[in-house]
Amino acid sequence: MLKVEGLAKSFQDQSHNDFNVISDITLDVKEGELLCVIGPSGCGKSTLLQLMAGFIEPTSGQITVDDQLVKKPSSEIVLMFQDYALFPWLSVRNNVLFGLSASTKPNEEKNKQVDEYLALVGLSDFADWQPYRLSGGMQQRVALARALISKPRVLLMDEPFSSVDTQYRDFLRQSLVDLWQKTRTTIVFVTHSITEAVCLGNRVVVLSRLPTTIKEIISIDLAYPRYRYGEPFVSQAQRLETLVEKTNQDIIIKTLNNKEYDKVR
């Protein structure tokens, strides 16, 4: 399905020196998989998604979908951002309809699809509302419906629930799982939350510090919905936490004396 082979990406700083962000990532994303990606802050998770989406070109290596090289953005791969990116002048219905702008289907069929996807995300009663009248979580569901209605081969999600409060975030996670189980869209979901990764992922890719490589890939063999206070869930979360903490040695305080350490702790 989605294959990343020997991927590397570097940028030039103001002095024209190469700054390596991603170094030699190889990854197979399976058809219909919900794959989560976690790693230290600033390790290049978003850059990896932008490469997968074709927004930027790799320095070396390649990305393919069904053996077709990803060279530029296309309707086959949709990248969903954390800031919703809804059109404020359009209604909820028309925002979702925009996802079908490249479709040649009759308008009647398009509107029927919009109704179906609004129902899937639980927003049928808000079809004629403007986005500003909705909560952040509701706006994110509109963005999700718009992303899925075009039926992309791959949906890339860049920390989409990070700006939502904890209680609503749990609801959005389960909503995403429900949608994924119905559509079986291949999803790559970037998050900084270990709990979120275990709640959602079939597998979790743990990235290293810069220049980023894959530290480990862990399979999460738990049934949905996942009870996050049960022993199996906690065990998986602790395993991931250990891996992530090992990549954060730069933020572990080593030079403080015992008195200072007590203050920080």
C-alpha positions as CSV (number, residue, x, y, z in Angstrom):
1,M,0.0,0.0,0.0
2,L,1.9,3.1,1.3
3,K,5.6,2.4,1.2
4,V,8.4,4.6,2.5
5,E,11.9,3.5,1.4
6,G,15.2,5.0,2.6
7,L,13.5,8.4,3.2
8,A,15.7,11.3,4.2
9,K,15.1,15.0,4.3
10,S,17.4,17.9,5.1
11,F,16.9,21.7,4.9
12,Q,19.4,24.5,4.6
13,D,19.9,27.0,7.3
14,Q,20.7,30.7,6.8
15,S,24.4,29.8,6.4
16,H,23.5,27.2,3.7
17,N,24.5,24.3,5.9
18,D,22.4,21.2,5.7
19,F,20.2,20.5,8.7
20,N,19.1,16.9,8.7
21,V,15.6,16.3,9.9
22,I,14.8,12.8,8.7
23,S,17.4,10.1,8.2
24,D,16.8,6.7,6.5
25,I,13.1,5.9,7.3
26,T,11.7,2.7,5.8
27,L,8.1,1.8,6.6
28,D,5.2,-0.2,5.1
29,V,1.7,1.0,5.9
30,K,-0.8,-1.7,5.3
31,E,-4.1,-1.3,3.4
32,G,-6.9,-0.3,5.8
33,E,-4.5,0.2,8.7
34,L,-4.7,2.8,11.4
35,L,-1.1,3.6,12.1
36,C,0.0,6.0,14.9
37,V,3.3,7.9,14.9
38,I,4.8,9.3,18.1
39,G,8.1,10.8,19.1
40,P,9.8,13.7,20.9
41,S,8.6,17.2,20.3
42,G,10.2,18.7,17.2
43,C,11.5,15.3,15.9
44,G,10.0,15.7,12.4
45,K,6.6,14.0,12.7
46,S,4.9,16.8,10.7
47,T,7.6,16.8,8.2
48,L,7.2,13.1,7.6
49,L,3.5,13.6,6.9
50,Q,4.2,16.5,4.5
51,L,6.6,14.2,2.6
52,M,3.9,11.5,2.5
53,A,1.4,14.0,1.2
54,G,3.8,15.2,-1.6
55,F,3.9,18.7,-0.2
56,I,7.7,18.6,0.0
57,E,10.2,16.5,-1.8
58,P,12.6,14.1,0.0
59,T,16.3,14.7,-0.2
60,S,16.7,11.0,-0.8
61,G,14.6,7.8,-0.8
62,Q,11.0,7.6,-2.1
63,I,7.3,7.2,-1.1
64,T,4.9,5.1,-3.2
65,V,1.2,4.3,-3.0
66,D,0.4,1.0,-4.8
67,D,3.8,1.3,-6.4
68,Q,3.1,4.8,-7.8
69,L,5.6,7.4,-6.8
70,V,4.3,10.3,-4.7
71,K,5.7,13.4,-6.3
72,K,3.1,16.0,-5.6
73,P,-0.2,16.5,-3.7
74,S,-3.2,14.5,-5.0
75,S,-6.7,13.5,-4.1
76,E,-5.3,10.0,-3.3
77,I,-3.6,11.3,-0.2
78,V,-5.3,13.8,2.1
79,L,-3.5,15.7,4.9
80,M,-5.7,16.8,7.7
81,F,-4.3,19.6,9.9
82,Q,-5.0,20.4,13.6
83,D,-6.4,23.8,12.9
84,Y,-9.5,22.5,11.0
85,A,-8.9,24.8,7.9
86,L,-12.6,25.2,7.3
87,F,-13.9,28.0,5.1
88,P,-15.7,30.4,7.4
89,W,-18.0,31.8,4.7
90,L,-19.4,28.4,3.8
91,S,-21.9,26.4,5.8
92,V,-21.1,23.0,7.3
93,R,-22.8,21.3,4.4
94,N,-20.8,23.3,1.8
95,N,-17.5,22.8,3.6
96,V,-18.0,19.0,3.4
97,L,-19.3,19.4,-0.2
98,F,-16.0,21.1,-1.1
99,G,-14.3,17.7,-0.6
100,L,-16.1,16.6,-3.8
101,S,-15.1,19.6,-5.9
102,A,-13.1,17.4,-8.2
103,S,-15.9,14.9,-8.6
104,T,-18.0,14.8,-11.8
105,K,-21.0,13.1,-10.2
106,P,-24.4,14.8,-10.5
107,N,-25.2,17.4,-7.7
108,E,-28.0,15.2,-6.4
109,E,-25.6,12.4,-5.8
110,K,-23.0,14.7,-4.2
111,N,-25.6,16.1,-1.8
112,K,-26.7,12.6,-0.9
113,Q,-23.0,11.8,0.0
114,V,-22.7,14.9,2.1
115,D,-25.8,13.8,4.0
116,E,-24.3,10.4,4.6
117,Y,-21.0,11.8,5.9
118,L,-22.6,14.4,8.1
119,A,-24.6,11.6,9.6
120,L,-21.4,9.5,10.1
121,V,-19.8,12.3,12.2
122,G,-23.1,13.1,14.0
123,L,-23.6,16.6,12.5
124,S,-26.8,16.2,10.4
125,D,-28.6,18.8,12.6
126,F,-25.9,21.4,12.0
127,A,-25.6,21.2,8.2
128,D,-26.7,24.8,7.6
129,W,-24.6,26.3,10.5
130,Q,-21.5,28.4,9.9
131,P,-18.3,26.9,11.3
132,Y,-17.8,29.8,13.8
133,R,-21.0,28.7,15.6
134,L,-19.6,25.2,16.3
135,S,-17.2,24.1,19.1
136,G,-13.7,23.2,18.2
137,G,-14.4,19.5,18.4
138,M,-17.4,19.8,16.1
139,Q,-15.4,21.8,13.6
140,Q,-12.8,19.0,13.6
141,R,-15.6,16.5,12.8
142,V,-16.6,18.7,9.9
143,A,-13.0,18.7,8.7
144,L,-12.9,14.9,9.1
145,A,-16.1,14.4,7.0
146,R,-14.7,16.7,4.3
147,A,-11.4,14.7,4.3
148,L,-13.2,11.3,4.1
149,I,-15.9,12.1,1.6
150,S,-13.5,12.1,-1.3
151,K,-12.5,8.6,-0.3
152,P,-8.8,9.0,-0.3
153,R,-6.5,6.0,-0.4
154,V,-4.6,7.5,2.6
155,L,-5.7,10.0,5.2
156,L,-2.8,11.7,7.1
157,M,-3.8,13.3,10.4
158,D,-1.4,15.8,12.1
159,E,-2.3,15.9,15.8
160,P,-5.9,16.8,14.9
161,F,-7.3,16.6,18.5
162,S,-4.5,18.5,20.3
163,S,-6.5,21.7,20.8
164,V,-9.6,20.0,22.2
165,D,-10.3,19.5,25.9
166,T,-9.6,16.0,27.4
167,Q,-13.2,14.9,27.7
168,Y,-14.2,15.8,24.2
169,R,-10.9,14.3,22.9
170,D,-12.0,10.9,24.2
171,F,-15.2,11.3,22.2
172,L,-13.3,12.3,19.1
173,R,-11.0,9.3,19.4
174,Q,-13.9,6.9,19.5
175,S,-15.6,8.7,16.7
176,L,-12.5,8.3,14.6
177,V,-12.4,4.6,15.4
178,D,-16.0,4.2,14.4
179,L,-15.5,6.0,11.1
180,W,-12.4,4.0,10.4
181,Q,-14.1,0.7,11.0
182,K,-16.9,1.7,8.6
183,T,-14.7,3.1,5.9
184,R,-11.5,1.2,6.4
185,T,-9.6,4.2,5.1
186,T,-5.8,3.8,5.6
187,I,-4.9,6.3,8.2
188,V,-1.5,7.6,9.5
189,F,-2.1,9.5,12.7
190,V,0.6,11.7,14.3
191,T,0.2,12.4,18.0
192,H,2.4,13.4,21.0
193,S,0.0,11.5,23.3
194,I,0.9,7.9,24.3
195,T,-2.6,7.3,25.5
196,E,-4.0,8.4,22.2
197,A,-1.6,6.2,20.2
198,V,-2.7,3.1,22.3
199,C,-6.4,4.1,22.0
200,L,-6.2,4.3,18.2
201,G,-3.4,2.4,16.6
202,N,-3.1,-1.1,15.1
203,R,0.6,-0.3,15.3
204,V,2.6,2.5,16.8
205,V,5.8,3.9,15.2
206,V,8.2,5.4,17.7
207,L,10.5,8.0,16.2
208,S,13.9,9.0,17.6
209,R,15.3,12.5,18.1
210,L,16.7,14.5,15.2
211,P,17.8,13.4,12.7
212,T,14.7,11.2,13.0
213,T,14.8,7.5,12.4
214,I,12.4,4.7,13.5
215,K,13.3,3.6,16.9
216,E,10.7,0.8,17.1
217,I,7.3,-0.3,15.8
218,I,4.9,-1.8,18.3
219,S,1.8,-3.8,17.5
220,I,-1.2,-3.0,19.7
221,D,-3.2,-6.2,19.8
222,L,-6.2,-4.9,21.8
223,A,-9.9,-5.0,20.8
224,Y,-11.9,-1.8,20.2
225,P,-13.1,0.1,22.1
226,R,-10.1,0.1,24.3
227,Y,-10.5,0.5,28.0
228,R,-7.6,2.7,29.0
229,Y,-7.6,1.8,32.7
230,G,-7.3,-2.0,32.1
231,E,-4.0,-3.8,32.7
232,P,-3.4,-4.7,29.0
233,F,-3.8,-1.0,28.0
234,V,-1.6,0.3,30.8
235,S,1.0,-2.3,29.9
236,Q,1.2,-1.2,26.3
237,A,1.2,2.5,27.3
238,Q,4.1,1.9,29.8
239,R,6.1,0.1,27.1
240,L,5.7,3.1,24.7
241,E,6.4,5.6,27.5
242,T,9.7,3.9,28.2
243,L,10.7,4.0,24.5
244,V,9.8,7.7,24.2
245,E,11.6,8.7,27.4
246,K,14.8,7.0,26.1
247,T,14.7,9.4,23.2
248,N,14.3,12.4,25.5
249,Q,17.6,12.2,27.2
250,D,18.3,15.8,26.3
251,I,15.5,17.0,28.6
252,I,16.4,14.8,31.6
253,I,18.0,17.0,34.2
254,K,21.4,15.6,35.0
255,T,23.4,18.5,36.3
256,L,21.2,19.7,39.1
257,N,22.2,19.0,42.6
258,N,19.9,17.1,45.0
259,K,18.3,20.3,46.4
260,E,17.5,21.7,43.0
261,Y,16.2,18.3,41.8
262,D,13.8,18.3,44.8
263,K,12.4,21.7,43.7
264,V,11.9,20.5,40.1
265,R,10.3,17.2,41.2
